[in-house]
Structure formats: structure tokens, C-alpha cells
Amino acid sequence: MGFKAAVLVFPGSNCDRDCKTAVETTIGGHVDMVWHEESALPSGLDLIVIPGGFSYGDYLRCGAMASQSPVMQAVKAEAARGVSVLGICNGFQILCEAGLLPGALLRNAQLKYVCKPIELTIANRRTRFTTAYGDQQTVWMTQGNGDGNFFADAETLKRIEDKDQVVFRYVENPNGSVNDIAGIINEAGNVLGMMPHPDRAFEPALGSSDGAPLFKSLVGALQSA
Amino acid sequence: MKAKVHVFLKPGVLDVQGKAVEGALHGLGWNGVNNVRVGKLLEFDMDGADPEAAKAELKAMCEKLLANTVIESYRVEVA
């Protein structure tokens, strides 16, 4: 049975095709593009990707309006069933706004849009998104956002850390994120949100292939399930 | 009824926009300005005549969409 993924598309998404290509190139399988007004997702999905971009023009708050869209109600139901969900950049913001991940993303502390290759440490290599990294300690991906400053109150932060929910940390913090957090996973271990872009780092031509194992990990997770 | 919803970052949450505005005001010579916070004001018309019911609706709107209570607090007014 082939791998089945869906990439959500909102008005203002701009990494949706990158995500589709990343999944197709790294693990193959079938990738459907799903418009935000759909209230149902294709059946039998192995992965839902919420791509980067500026959904609804970042109006009100980044990800706020997208988190209330019909398709996100379907994503919540699938996430509750254990389907893997990956939110990248604006996708991470949407997952936080939707309450699928704790915390929120604030404006970058130094007020600059950060757009550059960035080095991350893998803080948790036992998730279904990180097993294929083996012993690799750090990865290079690219970052491109103005609101990537992860924030959670002290109590929430302690819970995230205690439960090993931090998956990626910045080697050099570019935006003021608490505890250098670049990506976190939910308690159940099936919803990952991250600001850096594995979808812009999955083959040598892109300057880094370090995003590829993230997608490949999911195939391993299916085979061992 | 006219409704007003004020949304601000909670105290303790870094307001970089407020910091930037504060820096600009200092640059213009208003050195007595401190703790600038930039928030949002949403204004709209609402059906109905019961201010208390309207406030309850506004609170629900804030919790659901207009504010992110992880980082923001809000205040509602009807007139």
C-alpha cells in the first residue's frame, strides 16, 4: 500500500507545492492538495501537511483565521485518530492557533524577518518524525518568517520540556524563542509543528538534504506499526 | 448596538512593536515615554438590544477567534 498524504491549501499558502514535491521526492506515494473550504479529507491518509505561507494575509494573527476553517475541523478529527500531522512555519502557527499544539508564535524579538539557512539540534530523535536521523545530532534547514518567536507560559513550558515534546532547537536562536525552541510535538506524538522548512531542504540542489529523513521517518513508523 | 473589542498582549509577553514605537518616540525627543504597548481595537455593529447578552457573545468571539488567550488579553464594550 502506497503512502498517502494531503497538503492543505489556504488563500496565501505559498509552500504547498514545495511540500507536495518534498513528500513525492523523499518517500513517493500519492499527495492530494486539499482546499481550505473542504470539510472532509481524503480517506486513509498517512500524513497531513499544513504548509508555510501567509494564510488569510496573516490578518488578525498569523494562522488565526486558518485555524477556524472547515478543513481544520477535519484535521482535528484525523489528529485525534492518530494520523500524522506536520505543520511547517505558518502551518506551525495554525496548529498552535487551533489548539493542537501548546504555546503561540510571537513577532521575532529583534523585529526582523529571518530568512536564512539555519542549524538545529535534534532534541528528540524518538518521535515518528525523527527516527530516520539515526545518530545525526544537528541538521541544516532554512528559516523564513517574521513571527517565529515561540512563547509559552512557564507552566506550559515546563510541561513541554518534562514530556520531551521539544523536537528541534536552534543552535543560534534567531528570534527569541523560549528555550531555543524551533519545533514541538503534541503529547500523543503525532502532531509536529516547526518553524524551519524541511520542505526547502530535501535534496542536494536545495543546499541541504537534512529535511528528507523527517519525511522518511514516517514511512518507517508505518512499517513498524 | 456598537461593539468595541480591545486586544492587547498580556503583561509580561514581549511586545516588540511597542518597543519599536517607544524607541521612535525617544528618537523624536519624547524621552518621558515608557512601556508602550501596541494593541488592536475592533469595532462593529451587532444585532440585538440586550447589552449583557451582547457582552457574553463578544466574550465568546474573543475566546474563539478575536484573541489568542495564550498571549493576549481582551476587553469588550457595548454602547
Interface residues (C-beta under 8 A of the other chain):
Chain A: L60 R61 A64 M65 Q68 C96 E97 P102 G103 A104 L106 R107 N108 A109 Q110 L111 N149 F151 A152 D153 G176
Chain B: L9 V13 L14 V16 Q17 K19 A20 K64 L65 L66 N68 V70 I71
